[in-house]
Amino acid sequence: MTTTRRAFLGQAAVAAAVTVPVFGAPAVAADGFDPRPGSDGVGDPLFPTLGNGGYQVVHYDLTFDFTPVTYDFTAVVRMNAQATQDLSAFNLDTDGHTIDAVTVNGRTAPFALSLGKSGQELTVTPAAPLHKGTPFTVAVTYRGNGKAPRAGLSGWKFGADGGFASAVQSSRADTFLPCNDTPSDKATWTFHLSAPEGYVAAANGELTGKDRRADGSTVWHFALRERMPTELLGIAVVKGTYLYGTSRTGLPLRHVVPQGEEDTYAPIVARTPDHLAWLEAKFGRYPFSVYGLHIYGGYTDALENSTLTLMGTNWFKLNADGNPTYENTMVHELTHQWFGDCVTPHDWQQAWLNEGPAVYYAALYSEERGWSRMADKMKATYGKLDAIRASDGPPGLPRGLGGTNIYDGGALVLYALQLQVGQRKFDRIMGQWPRRFKDRTVTSEDFIGHAVDVTGDRSLDPFLRDWLFGAVNPPMPGHPDWTATA
């Protein structure tokens, strides 16, 4: 991810506990059934009000009918979930939508909107309380406008074509749909996106079909069969062209490039099979069923939306030496498909597990092509990281998102690990990580334990703790001369 992160000011950390009234609490039924409201946050260390307690989502089905230029939309999100406690009510994260109707298990459910600390809270009260472990369905019918004011930051990105693309990390999915907006809750997805004539729709996953409507518009259907958190939502309606290909192992590739600029971007997206082969040699087979790039003029950063990386048109320029160093960013975002998308941080304080590998392998790719030297980059990071640890927190305990401590600092942790254990053991640690934790959410503790398990070296536990959580840089293995410079 290279997008600017949201900071919530004056926000105290709250525990991810169920709200329990002090007075007048209902008596527990004889069978132990004790329905209470789910919490309005999961207690993420950086964004404690993100997500909601009391349930886990299994599947989202989003129908989204968008009108370009006016930016109006109508939508229905259907959610299959399972109660993780006895529930009398539960919340969804939303922001800037008009809610028209809510049903739970097909029955009309009362709902209320309130202002939260990171958007709005949609509180839903089922007609009948839900038992812990019970599967249930929710349908929310809603409408809005992409450019309408939001209580928090918006994930909408607009181009000159009158369309949009979504860039929702870390907490902006709620500007597209009511959801459980936390990386700790991964689900499968289906999408049904309308696009008028002259526009195409795009979404995470595979295109499963298209239906032409009487008004000339088309409904595009997509399915993401692998589990994805809301922060990787990648939907769009744009004036674009699909370009297709396959990887060396037969993986389907589909890219979306600006309409009329196919000749410019076809050679760029054609580099994807080489990037995939380079990374698959390190981590094993790509963990999803399709991949591609969405290159869009309405966006200026780069973001690893699952199966469909979003990049702005501004990236694709040669450097001063005439080298296509934008490929480093392409490799960075593709690395995330393993580190961040397939294996996802349980909360945002674990973000170095995403960004450290992405920065490290992009730097390695650049070095192998003679565009830069890894050691130079790491030495420069080492020199300034002590000051960054003091101001922003160490790589494993950041005080916010988007900082050097998570990105280059996370890569420095991996560089130190590689020097400490040697290349072969390091490659085993990194290669086995996506396979061992595929489709799961993880923490720094998981990575430390994994490194010890793979190598059998218990000294890596204190070694990694010093690098991840220490107030100052430990000595760099093999480089006793490296010192802090700031």
C-alpha positions in Angstrom: 0.0 0.0 0.0 1.2 3.5 -0.7 -1.9 5.5 0.1 -2.0 8.0 2.9 -3.3 6.6 6.1 -6.1 8.1 8.2 -5.3 9.4 11.7 -8.0 9.6 14.3 -7.3 12.4 16.7 -8.2 12.3 20.3 -9.3 8.7 20.1 -8.8 6.6 23.1 -8.2 2.9 22.8 -11.2 0.9 23.8 -11.4 -2.8 24.6 -13.2 -5.1 22.2 -15.8 -6.0 24.8 -19.5 -6.5 24.6 -21.5 -3.5 25.9 -23.2 -4.5 29.2 -25.7 -2.2 30.9 -24.9 -1.4 34.5 -28.4 -1.3 35.7 -31.4 -3.4 34.8 -29.5 -6.2 33.1 -31.8 -8.9 32.0 -31.7 -12.2 33.8 -29.9 -15.0 32.0 -32.3 -17.6 30.7 -32.3 -21.1 32.3 -30.7 -22.5 29.1 -27.9 -19.9 29.4 -29.1 -17.8 26.5 -28.1 -14.2 27.3 -28.4 -11.9 24.3 -26.5 -8.6 24.5 -25.5 -6.0 21.9 -22.3 -6.7 20.0 -19.5 -4.1 20.5 -19.1 -1.2 18.1 -15.4 -1.9 17.6 -13.0 -4.8 17.8 -10.3 -2.9 19.7 -7.7 -2.6 17.0 -4.7 -1.0 18.7 -4.5 1.8 16.1 -8.2 2.1 15.2 -10.2 0.8 18.1 -13.6 1.7 16.7 -13.1 -0.1 13.4 -15.1 -3.3 12.9 -17.8 -4.7 15.2 -18.1 -7.5 17.8 -20.5 -10.3 18.1 -20.3 -11.9 14.7 -18.0 -13.0 11.9 -18.9 -12.5 8.2 -18.8 -15.5 5.9 -19.8 -13.9 2.6 -20.6 -10.5 1.1 -22.8 -10.2 -2.0 -22.9 -6.6 -3.4 -25.2 -5.3 -6.0 -24.1 -1.8 -7.0 -25.9 0.3 -9.6 -23.8 3.3 -10.4 -24.5 6.3 -12.7 -21.3 8.0 -14.1 -20.9 11.7 -14.1 -23.7 12.2 -11.5 -22.1 9.7 -9.2 -25.5 8.5 -7.8 -25.8 4.9 -6.9 -28.3 2.5 -5.5 -27.1 -0.7 -3.8 -28.0 -3.8 -1.8 -25.4 -5.7 0.3 -26.3 -9.2 1.5 -24.2 -10.6 4.2 -24.0 -14.2 5.5 -22.5 -14.3 9.0 -22.3 -16.3 12.2 -22.9 -15.0 15.7 -20.0 -15.3 18.0 -22.1 -14.5 21.1 -25.8 -14.3 21.9 -26.8 -11.2 20.1 -29.7 -8.8 20.8 -28.3 -6.2 18.3 -25.2 -5.7 16.2 -23.4 -2.9 14.3 -22.2 -2.4 10.8 -19.7 0.3 9.7 -21.2 2.7 7.2 -20.5 6.3 6.1 -22.5 8.7 4.0 -25.4 6.3 2.9 -29.1 6.6 3.1 -30.3 3.4 4.5 -33.7 2.4 3.1 -34.3 -1.0 4.6 -32.6 -3.8 6.7 -33.7 -7.4 7.1 -32.2 -10.1 9.2 -33.0 -13.7 8.2 -35.6 -12.3 5.8 -37.5 -10.3 8.5 -37.6 -6.5 8.7 -35.2 -5.3 11.4 -35.3 -1.9 13.1 -32.1 0.1 12.6 -30.5 3.3 13.7 -27.7 5.5 12.4 -25.3 7.3 14.8 -22.0 9.1 14.4 -19.0 7.0 15.2 -15.3 8.0 15.6 -14.4 6.7 12.2 -17.6 7.2 10.2 -21.1 6.1 11.1 -22.5 3.1 13.1 -25.5 1.3 11.7 -27.1 -0.5 14.7 -29.4 -3.4 13.7 -31.9 -5.1 16.0 -33.0 -8.5 14.8 -36.7 -9.3 15.2 -35.6 -12.3 17.3 -32.3 -12.4 19.2 -29.5 -14.6 17.7 -27.9 -17.5 19.5 -24.2 -17.9 19.6 -23.0 -20.0 16.8 -26.1 -19.4 14.7 -25.7 -18.6 11.0 -27.7 -15.6 9.9 -28.3 -13.3 6.9 -28.5 -9.6 6.7 -29.6 -7.5 3.7 -29.2 -3.7 3.6 -30.8 -1.6 0.8 -29.2 1.8 0.6 -28.3 4.6 -1.8 -26.1 7.6 -2.0 -23.7 9.7 -4.1 -19.9 9.1 -4.5 -19.1 12.7 -3.9 -21.5 13.2 -0.9 -19.9 14.4 2.4 -18.7 11.7 4.8 -18.0 11.7 8.5 -14.6 10.1 7.8 -12.3 10.0 4.8 -13.7 8.6 1.5 -12.4 5.7 -0.5 -13.8 7.0 -3.7 -11.3 8.0 -6.5 -12.7 9.9 -9.5 -11.3 10.2 -13.0 -12.0 12.6 -15.8 -14.1 9.9 -17.4 -16.9 10.4 -14.8 -16.3 7.0 -13.3 -14.6 5.9 -10.1 -12.3 3.3 -8.5 -12.2 2.3 -4.9 -9.1 2.7 -2.7 -10.3 1.9 0.8 -7.3 1.0 2.9 -7.3 1.1 5.8 -10.8 2.2 7.0 -12.8 3.5 4.0 -14.7 0.5 2.8 -17.7 1.8 4.7 -18.0 4.6 2.1 -19.1 1.9 -0.4 -21.1 -0.5 1.7 -22.2 -1.2 5.3 -19.8 -3.9 6.4 -17.6 -5.2 9.2 -14.6 -3.0 8.4 -11.7 -4.8 10.1 -8.8 -6.9 8.6 -9.6 -9.5 11.3 -12.8 -10.5 9.5 -12.2 -12.1 6.1 -15.0 -13.3 3.8 -15.6 -14.5 0.3 -17.3 -12.0 -2.1 -19.6 -11.7 -5.1 -20.3 -8.5 -7.0 -22.9 -7.3 -9.5 -21.9 -4.0 -10.9 -23.8 -2.0 -13.5 -22.0 0.0 -16.2 -23.6 2.1 -18.9 -22.7 1.8 -22.6 -19.1 3.0 -23.1 -18.0 2.0 -19.6 -16.7 -1.2 -18.1 -16.9 -2.5 -14.5 -14.1 -4.2 -12.6 -14.0 -6.0 -9.2 -11.9 -8.4 -7.2 -12.0 -12.0 -8.5 -13.1 -13.6 -11.7 -15.6 -12.3 -14.2 -18.4 -14.9 -14.1 -20.8 -13.3 -16.6 -22.5 -10.2 -18.0 -26.1 -9.4 -18.5 -27.2 -6.7 -21.0 -30.2 -4.6 -19.9 -32.9 -2.9 -21.9 -31.4 0.6 -21.3 -28.1 -0.5 -22.9 -26.2 -0.8 -19.7 -24.5 -4.1 -18.6 -24.4 -5.8 -15.2 -21.0 -7.4 -14.7 -20.8 -10.3 -12.3 -17.6 -11.2 -10.4 -16.7 -13.9 -7.8 -13.8 -13.9 -5.3 -13.7 -17.4 -3.9 -10.8 -16.7 -1.6 -11.4 -14.8 1.6 -10.7 -11.1 1.6 -11.0 -8.4 4.3 -12.9 -5.2 3.4 -9.8 -3.1 3.2 -8.8 -4.8 -0.1 -12.1 -4.0 -1.8 -11.4 -3.1 -5.5 -14.4 -2.1 -7.5 -14.7 0.4 -10.4 -16.8 1.7 -13.2 -14.6 3.4 -15.8 -14.0 4.1 -19.4 -11.5 1.3 -19.8 -10.4 -1.6 -21.9 -9.7 -5.2 -20.7 -6.4 -6.7 -21.8 -5.9 -10.4 -21.2 -3.1 -12.9 -20.9 -1.7 -15.8 -18.9 1.2 -16.4 -16.6 3.9 -19.0 -17.3 1.9 -21.5 -15.2 -1.4 -20.8 -16.9 -2.9 -18.3 -14.4 -5.5 -16.1 -16.1 -4.5 -12.4 -16.2 -6.8 -9.6 -16.9 -5.9 -5.9 -16.8 -8.0 -2.7 -17.1 -6.3 0.2 -18.9 -7.6 3.6 -20.0 -9.7 3.5 -23.1 -7.8 4.7 -26.1 -4.4 4.1 -24.5 -4.1 0.4 -25.0 -0.9 0.6 -27.0 0.8 2.6 -24.2 -0.1 0.2 -21.4 -0.1 -3.2 -23.2 3.8 -3.5 -23.0 3.7 -2.5 -19.3 1.1 -5.0 -18.2 2.9 -7.6 -20.3 5.6 -7.6 -17.7 3.3 -9.3 -15.2 4.1 -12.9 -16.2 7.8 -12.2 -15.5 7.0 -10.6 -12.1 4.8 -13.5 -11.2 7.5 -16.1 -12.1 10.1 -14.2 -10.1 8.0 -14.1 -7.0 6.5 -17.7 -7.4 10.1 -19.0 -7.3 10.4 -17.5 -3.8 6.9 -18.0 -2.3 5.3 -20.8 -4.3 2.3 -20.6 -6.5 0.3 -17.4 -6.6 -2.5 -17.7 -4.0 -5.5 -16.5 -6.0 -7.3 -17.7 -9.2 -6.7 -14.5 -11.2 -4.5 -11.4 -11.3 -4.1 -8.1 -13.0 -3.5 -4.4 -12.9 -6.1 -1.6 -13.0 -4.3 1.5 -14.3 -6.5 4.6 -13.7 -6.0 8.3 -14.2 -8.2 9.1 -11.2 -5.7 7.7 -8.8 -2.1 8.7 -8.1 -0.8 6.0 -5.7 -0.6 2.2 -5.8 -2.7 -0.3 -3.8 -2.8 -4.1 -3.6 -6.5 -4.7 -3.9 -6.9 -8.5 -3.9 -6.3 -9.9 -7.4 -6.5 -6.4 -9.0 -3.7 -4.0 -8.1 -4.8 -0.3 -8.6 -2.1 2.1 -9.9 -2.3 5.6 -11.2 -1.2 6.5 -14.7 1.5 8.8 -13.2 3.7 5.8 -12.3 4.9 4.7 -15.7 7.9 6.8 -16.5 11.5 5.8 -17.1 14.0 7.1 -14.5 16.9 9.4 -15.3 19.0 6.5 -16.6 16.2 5.3 -18.9 15.2 2.3 -16.7 11.6 1.2 -16.0 12.0 1.4 -12.3 8.2 1.6 -12.0 8.4 -2.2 -12.2 9.7 -2.0 -8.6 6.3 -0.7 -7.6 4.5 -3.4 -9.7 6.6 -6.0 -7.8 5.9 -4.3 -4.5 2.1 -4.6 -5.0 2.3 -8.1 -6.4 4.3 -9.2 -3.3 1.3 -8.1 -1.3 -0.9 -10.7 -2.9 1.0 -13.2 -0.7 2.0 -10.9 2.2 -1.2 -8.9 3.2 -3.9 -10.3 0.9 -3.5 -14.1 1.3 -2.0 -13.8 4.8 -3.5 -10.8 6.4 -2.5 -8.8 9.6 -5.0 -9.4 12.4 -4.9 -5.7 13.3 -3.3 -2.6 11.9 -0.4 -2.6 14.4 0.9 -5.7 12.5 1.2 -3.8 9.2 4.9 -4.3 8.9 4.1 -7.9 8.0 2.6 -6.5 4.8 4.9 -3.7 4.0 8.3 -5.1 5.1 8.2 -8.0 2.6 6.8 -5.7 -0.2 9.6 -3.2 0.3 12.3 -5.9 0.7 11.5 -7.8 -2.4 11.0 -4.7 -4.6 14.4 -3.6 -3.5 15.8 -7.1 -4.3 14.2 -7.0 -7.7 15.7 -3.6 -8.4 19.2 -4.8 -7.3 19.0 -7.8 -9.5 18.4 -5.5 -12.5 21.2 -3.2 -11.6 19.0 -0.3 -10.8 20.0 0.1 -7.1 21.8 -1.6 -4.3 19.9 -3.3 -1.4 22.8 -2.7 1.1 22.8 1.1 0.3 19.0 1.3 0.9 19.3 -0.7 4.1 22.2 1.3 5.5 20.4 4.5 4.9 17.3 3.2 6.7 19.4 1.9 9.6 20.9 5.4 10.0 17.5 7.1 10.4 15.4 4.4 12.0 16.4 5.2 15.6 14.9 8.6 15.4 11.8 7.2 13.7 11.4 4.6 16.4 11.4 7.4 19.0 8.8 9.5 17.1 6.6 6.9 15.4 7.2 3.7 17.3 9.3 0.6 16.3 8.3 -1.5 13.2 6.3 -3.9 15.3 4.6 -1.3 17.5 3.8 1.7 15.2 1.7 4.5 16.6 0.1 5.1 13.1 0.1 3.9 9.6 2.0 5.0 6.5 5.4 5.6 8.2 9.0 4.7 7.4 9.0 2.4 10.4 6.5 0.1 8.8 7.8 0.2 5.3 11.6 0.6 5.1 11.9 -0.3 8.8 9.9 -3.6 8.2 12.2 -4.4 5.3 15.3 -3.7 7.5 14.0 -6.3 10.0 13.9 -8.8 7.2 17.4 -7.8 6.0 18.8 -8.3 9.5 17.1 -11.7 9.7 18.6 -12.7 6.4 22.1 -11.8 7.5 21.6 -13.5 10.8 20.4 -16.9 9.5 21.8 -17.0 6.0 20.1 -17.0 2.6 18.9 -20.6 2.5 17.2 -20.5 5.9 15.8 -17.0 5.2 14.3 -18.2 1.9 12.6 -21.1 3.8 11.2 -18.7 6.4 9.7 -16.4 3.8 8.6 -19.2 1.3 6.8 -21.3 3.9 5.0 -18.3 5.6 2.3 -17.9 2.9 1.7 -21.6 2.6 1.6 -22.2 6.4 -0.8 -19.3 7.1 -2.8 -19.2 3.8 -6.1 -17.4 4.2 -5.5 -16.6 7.8 -4.9 -13.5 9.9 -1.6 -13.2 11.7 0.5 -11.2 14.2 4.2 -10.5 14.8 4.1 -13.3 17.4 3.1 -15.7 14.7 6.1 -14.6 12.6 8.6 -14.9 15.4 7.3 -18.4 16.2 7.4 -19.3 12.5 11.0 -18.2 12.2 12.0 -20.3 15.2 10.0 -23.3 14.0 11.5 -23.3 10.5 15.1 -22.9 11.6 15.0 -24.6 15.0 17.0 -21.6 16.3 15.4 -20.3 19.5 17.8 -17.4 19.6 15.7 -15.8 16.8 13.0 -15.1 19.4 14.9 -12.4 21.3 16.7 -11.3 18.1 13.4 -10.5 16.3 11.8 -9.0 19.4 14.7 -6.5 19.6 14.4 -5.6 16.0 10.6 -5.3 16.0 9.9 -3.8 19.4 13.1 -2.2 20.7 13.5 1.5 21.3 16.8 1.5 19.3 18.3 -0.5 16.4 20.2 -3.6 17.5 23.6 -4.1 15.8 23.3 -5.1 12.2 24.8 -8.6 11.6 27.9 -8.3 9.5 27.9 -4.5 9.6 29.3 -3.4 13.0 30.2 -0.1 11.5 26.5 0.9 10.8 25.4 3.6 13.2 22.4 5.9 13.6 22.9 9.2 11.7 19.9 11.1 12.9 
